[in-house]
Amino acid sequence: GLIYLKFDERRSALGQFQKAVSLNKDFAPSLFNIGAMALAYRDYEGAEKVLSRATQLDPTSYEGLLAYAWSLDGQKGRDKKKGLAAGEVYEKVLAIKADQKDAVCGAGDAYAVEKSGWDKALAFLEKCKTLPGVTAQEQQAIDSKVKGIQTQQKAGAGVVPSAGGGASVVPGSFFAASSAALSSIAGPAPAADALRFFSSSAFFASSSA
């Protein structure tokens, strides 16, 4: 599967990862790989199902937990509970790898979805601003998000308007790479930012397939 992926043969790679899981349903590396490919194609619900199982099997992989958090985060627009759940998983990432930028900033963005998470959102967003690599434009988006939360807290409201008309404030977030939620591996080209993250972090795990 990894060889096919190296040569951009994603359909064949997916088939091999699925074959490995059919031989051993608890083979975490291939489950992670299937979930990663689902994320790259914006199939957030499919990714959540696979990555939930994969992180149960291997709860020590921060990359796996981060991917699981992204799968939940991608659904928060339809279900606020998914956003709060994503925040909790981002915190699990930080318990393994402190100050991991995607997790810090992601937690702030995820917890901002609902007022029960606003206090945590503010803390994570303020920390996100100080991390290396956060641009001035991203800092402005974060400031806007923070002010929105603080304004709504004072007003006693329950919803915070998203910065930038609904865009994520997470620096480098692969959510900005595409607006479409893709439902299958045969769909349009995957989100490039997601694939770059996985390849640069060695997310795709070695497997026998």
DRENSE-626782 format. One line per 3 residues: for each residue x, y, z of N, C-alpha, C. Coordinates in pm, whole numbers, plus 50000, padded with zeros to 5 digits. Last residue first. Example, Ala and Ser with C-alpha at 12.3 -4.5 7.8 and 13.67 -1.06 7.14 Angstrom:
2
51285:49775:50708:51367:49894:50714:51290:50003:50787  51319:49431:50780:51230:49550:50780:51320:49670:50780
END
This chain:
209
50096:49539:50395:50025:49541:50268:50101:49624:50164  50215:49560:50634:50256:49447:50555:50192:49445:50418  50314:49900:50695:50226:49787:50708:50274:49676:50617
50394:50208:50845:50438:50088:50774:50341:49975:50798  50168:50485:50820:50242:50385:50897:50282:50267:50811  50177:50810:50750:50142:50683:50690:50231:50575:50749
50319:51013:50882:50195:50962:50938:50160:50826:50881  50550:51155:50850:50559:51008:50846:50433:50947:50905  50513:51416:50818:50519:51368:50956:50532:51218:50966
50496:51450:50545:50607:51514:50615:50622:51463:50757  50262:51308:50481:50390:51262:50428:50507:51321:50505  50067:51451:50623:50086:51309:50650:50222:51262:50601
50090:51709:50512:50111:51685:50654:50145:51539:50680  50028:51660:50244:50162:51709:50278:50192:51686:50426  49762:51585:50266:49860:51485:50222:50002:51529:50254
49653:51830:50348:49643:51712:50433:49747:51609:50395  49706:51998:50133:49766:52027:50263:49762:51906:50355  49548:51890:49923:49694:51881:49918:49759:51902:50054
49273:51694:49931:49327:51818:49986:49478:51808:49997  49243:51505:49621:49240:51525:49766:49297:51659:49807  49032:51546:49333:49167:51542:49391:49161:51572:49541
48706:51381:49355:48803:51479:49306:48936:51469:49379  48664:51023:49421:48618:51159:49397:48727:51249:49344  48726:50776:49504:48718:50794:49360:48678:50936:49322
48699:50771:49772:48836:50777:49721:48838:50799:49571  48424:50985:49868:48484:50857:49831:48622:50877:49772  48328:51234:49944:48271:51115:50007:48335:50985:49965
48437:51550:50046:48443:51444:49948:48407:51312:50013  48315:51857:50081:48333:51735:50160:48325:51618:50064  48482:52147:49957:48390:52035:49935:48420:51920:50028
48671:52337:49981:48543:52364:50045:48447:52246:50036  49018:52306:50063:48904:52272:49978:48776:52299:50052  49207:52408:50236:49251:52362:50105:49135:52332:50011
49139:52467:50492:49132:52576:50396:49162:52531:50254  49189:52243:50638:49050:52272:50606:49038:52381:50501  49448:52217:50708:49414:52166:50576:49268:52192:50541
49591:52502:50861:49488:52399:50862:49458:52350:50723  49775:52699:50902:49816:52584:50823:49712:52475:50815  49622:52792:51203:49730:52815:51108:49765:52687:51033
49279:52808:51237:49393:52723:51264:49502:52746:51161  49047:52935:51200:49160:53021:51233:49285:52938:51258  48830:52852:50928:48903:52813:51046:49015:52911:51073
48563:53068:50821:48688:52996:50799:48753:52959:50931  48345:53226:50856:48327:53083:50875:48454:53003:50858  48425:53485:50802:48307:53432:50738:48294:53283:50749
48649:53543:50959:48665:53526:50816:48546:53461:50750  48557:53363:51251:48641:53462:51186:48644:53436:51037  48214:53290:51325:48349:53247:51290:48424:53360:51224
48027:53409:51601:48049:53412:51457:48193:53375:51425  47932:53198:51859:48032:53296:51819:48046:53294:51668  47646:53155:52061:47713:53124:51936:47811:53235:51903
47508:53234:52287:47561:53098:52283:47638:53063:52159  47525:53531:52499:47484:53455:52381:47552:53320:52379  47589:53713:52693:47518:53593:52734:47467:53511:52618
47746:53927:52647:47606:53939:52606:47523:53819:52648  47989:53836:52730:47931:53949:52801:47782:53963:52771  48026:53636:52538:48021:53601:52680:47954:53712:52760
48041:53786:52306:47925:53700:52325:47912:53654:52471  48288:53910:52346:48167:53991:52328:48042:53908:52356  48460:53690:52357:48446:53777:52475:48320:53862:52466
48430:53590:52096:48392:53509:52213:48367:53597:52334  48530:53806:51947:48394:53757:51926:48344:53676:52043  48792:53820:52036:48701:53932:52064:48556:53890:52047
48885:53575:51930:48886:53600:52075:48788:53711:52111  48858:53621:51655:48785:53511:51718:48774:53534:51868  49036:53831:51623:48896:53850:51589:48809:53744:51655
49274:53706:51693:49227:53819:51773:49078:53843:51749  49288:53525:51479:49272:53474:51616:49219:53585:51707  49330:53699:51269:49210:53614:51268:49182:53560:51407
49576:53805:51347:49461:53894:51337:49330:53815:51339  49735:53578:51326:49717:53639:51457:49597:53733:51458  49728:53545:51051:49664:53444:51136:49639:53499:51276
49876:53768:50977:49738:53755:50931:49661:53655:51016  50123:53706:51089:50050:53824:51137:49903:53817:51097  50151:53347:51145:50170:53471:51072:50089:53585:51132
50324:53125:51340:50192:53186:51323:50211:53323:51260  50581:53042:51390:50522:53008:51261:50384:53065:51238  50559:52972:51739:50640:53000:51621:50567:52960:51493
50278:53100:51927:50359:52989:51879:50440:53028:51755  50103:53287:52015:50243:53304:52055:50335:53197:51996  49848:53214:51941:49905:53337:51885:50055:53348:51908
49794:52994:52106:49818:52974:51963:49889:53094:51902  49729:53115:52345:49855:53042:52334:49894:53022:52189  49481:53217:52276:49586:53310:52320:49723:53242:52311
49349:52975:52220:49370:53073:52114:49479:53173:52150  49342:52851:52472:49418:52791:52363:49445:52890:52250  49182:53033:52617:49317:52999:52663:49401:52941:52549
48945:53036:52467:49022:53158:52486:49166:53128:52527  48860:52768:52492:48892:52825:52361:48981:52948:52376  48800:52746:52762:48915:52672:52708:48958:52731:52574
48576:52914:52759:48691:52944:52847:48816:52873:52798  48400:52788:52570:48462:52918:52544:48582:52949:52632  48252:52559:52587:48395:52544:52561:48469:52675:52549
47995:52634:52621:48053:52553:52728:48204:52533:52709  47933:52761:52379:47971:52843:52494:48029:52762:52611  48098:52631:52088:47983:52632:52180:48025:52693:52313
48325:52658:51933:48199:52628:51864:48077:52641:51955  48567:52678:52052:48493:52803:52029:48354:52780:51971  48690:52434:52048:48614:52468:52168:48531:52595:52150
48819:52457:51794:48714:52357:51818:48627:52394:51938  49009:52661:51824:48905:52673:51722:48788:52579:51749  49167:52552:52028:49103:52682:52043:48987:52700:51947
49252:52316:51909:49169:52311:52029:49096:52443:52050  49411:52415:51701:49290:52340:51670:49196:52334:51789  49623:52524:51839:49534:52613:51764:49403:52544:51730
49723:52283:51954:49694:52403:52035:49592:52491:51965  49753:52115:51729:49665:52076:51839:49627:52197:51925  49934:52246:51568:49803:52212:51512:49704:52178:51623
50159:52265:51748:50085:52383:51700:49945:52350:51649  50224:52122:52049:50208:52089:51908:50111:52191:51847  50263:52159:52321:50278:52275:52233:50276:52238:52085
50357:51820:52387:50322:51954:52436:50352:52061:52331  50247:51535:52308:50342:51627:52245:50301:51771:52279  50067:51419:52487:50179:51340:52433:50288:51430:52379
49892:51612:52547:49942:51534:52659:50062:51450:52616  49818:51696:52296:49908:51782:52373:49964:51712:52497  49638:51493:52228:49760:51513:52148:49863:51590:52231
49441:51547:52411:49514:51420:52423:49644:51426:52342  49348:51785:52308:49416:51788:52438:49493:51658:52462  49224:51693:52078:49342:51779:52064:49420:51783:52196
49010:51566:52204:49113:51483:52140:49239:51565:52115  48866:51787:52294:48915:51689:52391:49025:51602:52332  48801:51908:52049:48885:51977:52147:48945:51882:52248
48630:51715:51943:48758:51740:51878:48854:51809:51974  48413:51750:52112:48485:51623:52116:48623:51637:52051  48334:52003:52027:48380:51985:52165:48458:51855:52180
48261:51934:51763:48366:52032:51788:48422:52018:51929  48055:51759:51803:48176:51709:51738:48293:51804:51760  47863:51924:51906:47923:51825:51995:48049:51765:51936
47773:52065:51687:47864:52131:51780:47931:52033:51875  47742:51969:51371:47716:51915:51504:47818:51973:51602  47811:52105:51144:47679:52041:51148:47640:51994:51288
48060:52202:51204:47963:52295:51147:47821:52239:51150  48210:51985:51283:48153:52072:51387:48053:52173:51334  48343:51815:51118:48198:51798:51127:48131:51897:51222
48612:51853:51142:48552:51876:51012:48401:51866:51011  48662:51762:51397:48660:51906:51373:48591:51938:51241  48680:51487:51355:48569:51542:51434:48551:51691:51405
48912:51476:51204:48790:51414:51151:48666:51463:51225  49095:51598:51374:49056:51667:51251:48928:51608:51194  49119:51398:51569:49063:51528:51605:49016:51604:51481
49243:51204:51412:49111:51177:51468:49042:51308:51507  49487:51330:51368:49401:51301:51255:49257:51275:51301  49580:51331:51630:49558:51458:51561:49466:51438:51441
49604:51059:51680:49507:51137:51757:49477:51270:51689  49811:51002:51498:49681:50937:51486:49573:51013:51559  50017:51158:51601:49968:51184:51466:49830:51124:51446
50058:51042:51848:50002:51177:51846:49950:51212:51706  49996:50732:51963:50036:50799:51840:49975:50939:51835  49890:50600:52176:50015:50673:52199:50063:50747:52075
49675:50433:52136:49648:50565:52192:49773:50650:52214  49591:50212:51933:49721:50274:51956:49700:50417:52006  49326:50135:51951:49428:50031:51942:49567:50087:51972
49200:50379:51952:49178:50288:52065:49286:50181:52069  49278:50475:51709:49334:50539:51828:49306:50459:51954  49126:50307:51540:49273:50304:51534:49335:50365:51659
48862:50378:51599:48910:50243:51629:49063:50239:51634  48870:50642:51506:48827:50613:51643:48878:50476:51685  48937:50609:51241:49038:50662:51332:49000:50646:51478
48696:50510:51131:48819:50431:51123:48920:50477:51228  48512:50713:51190:48484:50574:51226:48612:50491:51231  48635:50944:51081:48608:50934:51224:48589:50787:51267
48633:50892:50807:48760:50900:50878:48740:50883:51027  48359:50908:50756:48430:50783:50734:48561:50779:50809  48322:51178:50819:48250:51076:50894:48318:50940:50879
48490:51309:50634:48514:51321:50777:48444:51213:50858  48626:51305:50365:48522:51212:50413:48537:51204:50565  48823:51457:50246:48717:51525:50319:48600:51433:50357
49039:51323:50150:48926:51341:50059:48804:51402:50126  49199:51311:50368:49249:51384:50252:49139:51410:50151  49048:51141:50529:49062:51282:50563:49104:51364:50443
49092:50900:50395:48956:50953:50404:48959:51102:50439  49365:50871:50441:49319:50892:50304:49176:50946:50302  49360:50832:50717:49433:50946:50661:49386:50976:50520
49219:50592:50738:49163:50715:50794:49230:50839:50737  49403:50420:50619:49271:50436:50559:49206:50565:50608  49612:50447:50805:49632:50485:50667:49499:50507:50594
49497:50345:51041:49543:50484:51036:49555:50531:50891  49461:50081:50954:49345:50162:50991:49380:50310:50988  49727:50003:50925:49643:50016:50805:49515:50094:50834
49812:50014:51201:49877:50092:51095:49790:50110:50970  49630:49832:51346:49622:49977:51359:49691:50055:51247  49449:49574:51294:49582:49616:51248:49584:49768:51239
49219:49443:51359:49281:49525:51462:49421:49571:51424  49147:49279:51153:49065:49398:51175:49123:49491:51280  49329:49132:50927:49342:49158:51070:49271:49289:51101
49234:49109:50672:49309:48996:50728:49325:49008:50878  49123:49353:50633:49036:49236:50619:49102:49111:50676  49344:49515:50657:49246:49518:50765:49151:49398:50756
49470:49454:50416:49539:49426:50541:49442:49422:50658  49278:49554:50239:49307:49410:50240:49375:49372:50371  49298:49824:50286:49174:49756:50322:49194:49605:50328
49550:49867:50179:49528:49893:50321:49401:49821:50369  49498:49801:49912:49594:49722:49989:49577:49743:50140  49315:50001:49840:49278:49859:49831:49369:49771:49914
49472:50229:49869:49358:50208:49958:49316:50061:49958  49649:50189:49655:49699:50194:49793:49586:50165:49891  49476:50208:49438:49544:50081:49463:49596:50074:49606
49405:50476:49468:49302:50373:49470:49363:50237:49501  49655:50607:49447:49580:50609:49573:49472:50502:49580  49936:50623:49340:49830:50529:49299:49738:50508:49420
50162:50771:49388:50035:50841:49371:49924:50753:49317  50379:50631:49460:50366:50661:49317:50229:50720:49284  50329:50598:49728:50449:50672:49687:50440:50715:49542
50113:50427:49721:50093:50565:49762:50209:50653:49719  50234:50188:49651:50135:50247:49561:50117:50395:49593  50385:50160:49885:50452:50172:49756:50358:50235:49654
50190:50128:50078:50277:50246:50084:50350:50267:49953  50081:49880:50000:50000:50000:50000:50085:50126:50000
END
